[in-house]
Amino acid sequence: MANDRLNVGAKVAIKKPQLNLLISSLQGSGYQTVGPRVRDNAITYASINALEDLPQGYVSEQEPGFYRLTRAKHERYFDAAPGPDSWKKFLFPPRSQLFEAHRENGRWRTNLPNEAPPKYVFIGVRPCELAAIGVQDRVFMRDDFVDPIYKSRRENVLIIAVSCTHPNSTCFCTSMGTGPKATSGFDLSFTELEDAFLVEVGSEAGSSALQPLELERTIAYRLQLAETELEKAERSIQRRIEHTTMLPDMLLGNLDHPLWDQVGARCLSCTNCTQVCPTCFCWDVEDLTDLSGNQTRRERVWDSCFNPSYSALAGGNTRPTTKSRYRQWLTHKLGSWVVQFGESGCVGCGRCITWCPAKIDITDEVHKFQEAAA
């Protein structure tokens, strides 16, 4: 097939080894290529240079409070669902320097960071994670405020999404309208078959990236096979949150319900759910001064609304109990987030369920409130 520039929405196929050529070409254009890798018996996101770096043949088993990576009886590259990592660490880093200052001849001089932002290619972004990036876009690049660190990094990212044909039991993306197929927000989108990747072009940048590759025309058989895989994946997702549009009023209208005491008694306030969540964005600042007192720097660091010190003020703590902190997290994620940003703060990835040591299931907690309000 001639490598004419493809229009947005065009669909082609590539043999799997062609991904090596794509990675090499993008690296030659100055991009850092990152994707899923196996590290410490979990899927993490890190630098990849070839197909061999991807988690070929792996799947993950996930239940409330349980995660295990295992080998499967196939050789696919993108069947292992996400682990504790999320793409936000590249766009909203866990630690970012805001400025540094030093004292010179009795006067303070301030310097802002001037390092050029990295250029990333995200390879293997699941639809729920794609939606999570969109959520953070609306948080950090609002009409009334734009975060310069996030914006500079976000503008330098090319996204290669991958359709989710093997969800986990903790997933509920269908309830949140975020999967299992990527529909927008990507430069290229892959659907993995046994012998090839089906590729959909999502942007001009994505079309340009395909220029060096040997492309094949999509045939009806492959398209139908991909649709069948996605339909099967959608049917396999059993966790649900029903009536999501009613959640803000339902949750915010029951702030004193005794159910909060029950879940608060189970919650460890460990912050796991917020650290693995791909949309949470709580942060704090730290001032780090050397012993001489002549040099200091300020850094932004990830924080969590489950951290008791997060809500500590000069006059006391506005959320002094685990119950109050869990209530803040859930009502914000599914309720007041909608008021603030026009959409839910949850994308249904299920990470908070998998990585909760107390096995608290957000879908189960919502069901309890819905049953009580019925």
Secondary structure as GFF3:
##gff-version 3
##sequence-region A 1 374
A	DSSP	beta_strand	11	15	.	.	.	ID=ss1
A	DSSP	alpha_helix	18	28	.	.	.	ID=ss2
A	DSSP	beta_strand	32	39	.	.	.	ID=ss3
A	DSSP	beta_strand	42	47	.	.	.	ID=ss4
A	DSSP	three_ten_helix	51	53	.	.	.	ID=ss5
A	DSSP	beta_strand	58	63	.	.	.	ID=ss6
A	DSSP	beta_strand	66	71	.	.	.	ID=ss7
A	DSSP	alpha_helix	88	91	.	.	.	ID=ss8
A	DSSP	beta_strand	95	104	.	.	.	ID=ss9
A	DSSP	beta_strand	107	111	.	.	.	ID=ss10
A	DSSP	beta_strand	120	125	.	.	.	ID=ss11
A	DSSP	alpha_helix	127	140	.	.	.	ID=ss12
A	DSSP	alpha_helix	148	154	.	.	.	ID=ss13
A	DSSP	beta_strand	157	162	.	.	.	ID=ss14
A	DSSP	alpha_helix	173	176	.	.	.	ID=ss15
A	DSSP	beta_strand	188	192	.	.	.	ID=ss16
A	DSSP	beta_strand	196	201	.	.	.	ID=ss17
A	DSSP	alpha_helix	204	209	.	.	.	ID=ss18
A	DSSP	beta_strand	216	217	.	.	.	ID=ss19
A	DSSP	alpha_helix	220	236	.	.	.	ID=ss20
A	DSSP	three_ten_helix	244	246	.	.	.	ID=ss21
A	DSSP	alpha_helix	247	252	.	.	.	ID=ss22
A	DSSP	alpha_helix	259	266	.	.	.	ID=ss23
A	DSSP	alpha_helix	272	276	.	.	.	ID=ss24
A	DSSP	beta_strand	283	289	.	.	.	ID=ss25
A	DSSP	beta_strand	295	302	.	.	.	ID=ss26
A	DSSP	three_ten_helix	308	311	.	.	.	ID=ss27
A	DSSP	beta_strand	312	313	.	.	.	ID=ss28
A	DSSP	beta_strand	316	317	.	.	.	ID=ss29
A	DSSP	alpha_helix	322	331	.	.	.	ID=ss30
A	DSSP	pi_helix	332	336	.	.	.	ID=ss31
A	DSSP	alpha_helix	337	341	.	.	.	ID=ss32
A	DSSP	alpha_helix	351	354	.	.	.	ID=ss33
A	DSSP	alpha_helix	362	373	.	.	.	ID=ss34
###
